[in-house]
Amino acid sequence: MLDMQHETFLRFDGGRTKAFTLSYDDGVTADKRLLKILDSYGVKCTFNLNSGVFPDRGLHNRLGEQESFNTFADCQHELALHGHRHLYLTKVSAVQVAQEIVANREYLEQRYNRLVCGMAYAYGATDDSICDMLRSLGVTYARTTQSTGSFDIPADFLRWNPTCHHTDKQLMELARRFTDTSPTDERKARESYLFYVWGHSYEFDDNNNWHVITDLLDAVAGRSDVWYATNGEICNYVTAFRRLQWGVADQLVYNPTCRTLWVERDKKLYRIDPNATVHFDI
């Protein structure tokens, strides 16, 4: 007789119960200051860059092409797509959508010698056909601009809704909840927390409020129970976790991927190495 009473939950890299990630758009001069701040706190960010919008400063003080390369070429953060020309993808033809993505991806990969598989939708615009197009073009995740106010892991990474924008009035309350509570304290809802904040660094200049990002990082950085990761690292980890193969009696699990994964089962933490089968305690 099968025992269906066991509860199993994803745990992040190293068995951590929480993950924190940031996402900043457009490639602007204020990103230089933001990079220094992020590195000083030891947190990870994904920078979403266009490839066909390199004015001489222009709107929001965008970086020029060479200045953009100098800024991001050696950084330890992730680079992701934001469209070749920053178009509303829902307002152009399917051909133009494909051109926006392919040109953007080709430029960034050749220019920075990195694989670029993630994205943030310009203006947050997407629909089912665009998601299907991205999937066929090898894009593994894409961020919207629709805040959830929660720490939920997305069911569909091509419709990845962030927790909030950094201007959200609840930002510091969310940070407090993230740090002061834990999924392990809950009796039933024990899913790992994912805190995802996005924005544009030029907003800190425009509003003269750089303290917003430093206050946030003062609250959430440097914690042993938090995995500080890029958007892509989180997507890749969760995608690998979802590929785990489970025995019919729910007592065995096999990891067919090339990375170590972590599972909490019945309040006990298990490490599942690549190509390994784990027998759960009964």
C-alpha positions in Angstrom: 0.0 0.0 0.0 1.4 3.4 -1.0 2.1 5.9 1.7 1.2 9.4 0.5 1.7 11.3 3.8 5.3 12.5 3.2 5.9 16.2 2.4 8.8 17.2 0.2 10.0 20.7 -0.5 12.7 22.3 -2.7 15.6 23.8 -0.8 18.1 26.1 -2.6 21.8 25.6 -3.2 23.5 24.4 0.0 20.2 23.5 1.5 19.2 27.1 2.1 15.5 28.0 2.6 15.6 31.4 0.9 16.9 33.1 -2.2 17.4 36.7 -3.1 17.8 38.2 -6.6 17.8 41.5 -8.3 17.1 42.7 -11.9 17.9 46.1 -13.4 17.1 47.3 -16.9 18.4 49.4 -19.8 22.1 49.7 -19.3 22.5 53.3 -17.9 25.4 55.2 -16.3 23.9 54.7 -12.8 24.6 51.0 -13.2 28.2 51.7 -12.5 27.4 53.0 -9.0 24.9 50.1 -8.5 27.6 47.5 -9.4 29.9 48.9 -6.8 27.2 48.7 -4.1 26.1 45.2 -5.1 29.7 43.9 -5.0 30.3 45.5 -1.6 27.3 43.6 -0.2 28.1 40.3 -2.0 24.7 40.1 -3.7 23.9 39.1 -7.3 22.0 40.9 -10.0 20.9 40.4 -13.6 21.3 43.4 -15.9 19.0 43.4 -18.8 20.5 45.2 -21.8 19.4 46.4 -25.2 21.7 46.1 -28.2 20.3 48.6 -30.7 19.8 51.6 -28.4 23.2 53.3 -27.9 22.6 57.0 -28.0 25.1 59.6 -26.8 23.7 59.5 -23.3 20.1 60.1 -24.4 17.1 59.1 -22.3 17.9 58.3 -18.7 21.6 58.7 -19.4 22.1 55.4 -21.3 25.6 54.0 -21.6 27.3 54.3 -25.0 28.3 51.1 -26.7 31.9 51.0 -25.6 31.1 52.4 -22.2 28.5 49.6 -21.8 31.1 47.0 -22.7 33.7 48.5 -20.3 31.1 48.5 -17.5 29.8 44.9 -17.9 32.5 42.9 -19.6 34.2 41.7 -16.5 31.4 42.0 -13.9 30.4 38.9 -12.0 26.7 39.4 -12.6 24.4 38.1 -15.2 23.6 39.8 -18.5 20.2 39.2 -20.0 18.1 40.3 -23.0 15.8 43.4 -23.0 15.1 43.5 -26.7 17.3 44.9 -29.5 15.4 48.2 -29.7 13.3 48.1 -26.5 10.0 47.6 -28.3 6.6 46.6 -27.0 6.6 43.0 -28.1 2.8 42.9 -28.0 2.6 45.8 -30.5 4.7 44.4 -33.3 4.5 41.5 -35.7 5.8 38.0 -34.9 8.7 38.6 -37.4 9.7 41.7 -35.5 9.5 39.9 -32.1 11.9 37.2 -33.5 14.2 39.9 -34.8 14.2 41.8 -31.5 15.2 38.6 -29.6 17.7 37.1 -32.1 19.5 40.4 -32.8 19.7 41.1 -29.0 20.9 37.7 -28.1 23.4 37.5 -31.0 24.9 40.8 -30.1 25.3 40.2 -26.4 26.7 36.7 -26.8 29.3 37.8 -29.4 30.2 41.0 -27.6 30.5 39.6 -24.1 31.4 36.0 -25.0 28.7 34.7 -22.7 25.7 32.5 -23.2 22.6 34.7 -22.8 19.4 32.8 -22.1 17.4 35.1 -19.9 15.3 38.2 -20.5 13.2 41.0 -19.0 10.3 42.1 -21.2 10.5 45.7 -22.3 7.5 47.5 -20.6 6.6 44.1 -19.2 4.7 43.3 -22.4 4.1 39.6 -23.3 1.4 37.1 -24.3 1.1 33.4 -25.0 2.5 33.7 -28.6 5.5 35.6 -27.4 6.2 33.1 -24.7 6.1 30.3 -27.3 8.4 32.3 -29.5 10.9 32.8 -26.7 10.9 29.1 -25.9 11.6 28.2 -29.5 14.5 30.7 -29.5 16.2 29.2 -26.5 15.2 31.8 -23.9 14.7 30.0 -20.5 13.1 32.8 -18.4 11.6 36.2 -18.9 10.6 38.7 -16.2 7.4 40.8 -16.3 6.7 44.0 -14.4 3.7 42.6 -12.4 4.5 42.5 -8.7 3.2 39.6 -6.6 4.1 40.9 -3.2 5.0 37.3 -2.3 8.0 35.1 -2.2 6.6 32.4 -4.5 8.7 30.5 -7.0 7.2 30.9 -10.5 5.3 28.0 -12.1 6.3 29.4 -15.5 9.7 31.1 -15.8 8.7 32.7 -19.1 6.1 34.6 -17.0 8.3 35.4 -14.1 6.5 38.0 -11.9 8.8 39.7 -9.4 8.1 40.2 -5.8 8.1 44.0 -6.2 9.8 47.1 -7.7 12.2 48.9 -5.5 9.8 51.9 -5.3 7.1 49.7 -3.8 5.8 51.1 -0.4 6.0 47.6 1.0 9.7 47.0 0.1 11.1 47.2 3.6 8.1 45.4 5.2 8.7 42.6 2.6 12.4 42.6 3.6 11.5 42.3 7.2 9.2 39.4 6.5 11.9 37.7 4.4 14.5 37.9 7.1 12.5 37.5 10.2 10.3 34.5 9.2 11.2 31.1 7.7 9.3 28.5 5.7 10.5 25.9 8.3 8.4 27.7 11.0 5.2 26.9 9.1 3.2 23.8 9.7 2.1 23.3 6.1 3.3 26.1 3.8 7.0 25.3 3.9 8.0 26.2 0.4 11.3 28.1 0.1 11.2 31.9 -0.2 12.3 33.7 -3.3 12.6 37.5 -2.9 12.9 39.2 -6.3 13.3 43.0 -6.6 13.7 44.9 -9.9 14.0 48.5 -11.1 16.1 50.9 -13.1 19.2 52.4 -11.4 18.6 55.8 -13.0 15.6 56.1 -10.7 18.0 56.4 -7.7 19.6 59.4 -9.5 16.3 60.9 -10.5 14.9 60.7 -7.0 18.1 61.3 -5.1 17.4 58.2 -3.0 20.3 55.7 -3.3 19.6 54.9 0.3 16.7 52.8 -0.9 19.0 50.1 -2.3 21.5 50.3 0.5 18.7 50.1 3.2 17.4 47.0 1.4 20.8 45.4 1.2 21.5 46.3 4.9 18.4 44.3 5.7 18.8 41.2 3.6 22.5 40.7 2.8 25.1 38.6 4.6 22.7 35.9 5.9 23.6 32.2 6.0 20.1 31.0 5.2 19.9 33.1 2.0 21.3 32.2 -1.5 22.3 35.3 -3.3 21.9 34.4 -7.0 21.3 35.8 -10.4 17.9 35.3 -12.1 19.5 32.7 -14.4 21.1 30.7 -11.5 17.7 30.5 -9.8 15.9 29.5 -13.0 18.5 26.8 -13.7 18.4 25.4 -10.2 14.6 25.2 -10.0 14.4 23.7 -13.5 16.9 21.0 -12.5 14.9 20.3 -9.3 11.8 19.9 -11.4 13.6 17.2 -13.4 14.0 14.9 -10.3 12.6 11.5 -10.9 10.5 10.0 -8.1 9.8 6.4 -7.2 6.3 5.2 -7.3 6.2 4.6 -3.5 7.7 8.0 -2.9 10.7 6.5 -1.1 13.4 7.0 -3.8 14.5 10.0 -5.9 17.0 10.1 -8.7 18.8 13.2 -9.9 19.4 13.0 -13.7 21.0 16.5 -13.8 24.7 17.6 -13.5 24.2 19.7 -10.4 23.7 18.9 -6.7 20.2 19.5 -5.5 18.6 19.8 -2.0 15.3 18.5 -0.7 13.6 18.8 2.7 11.4 15.8 3.4 9.6 15.3 6.7 11.7 18.2 8.1 14.9 16.4 7.3 17.4 17.9 4.7 18.7 15.6 2.0 21.5 16.3 -0.5 21.0 14.7 -3.9 24.3 14.6 -6.0 24.3 14.4 -9.8 23.4 11.0 -11.2 22.6 9.7 -7.7 19.7 8.0 -6.1 18.6 8.8 -2.6 16.6 6.5 -0.3 14.5 8.6 2.1 14.3 7.6 5.7 10.9 5.9 6.5 
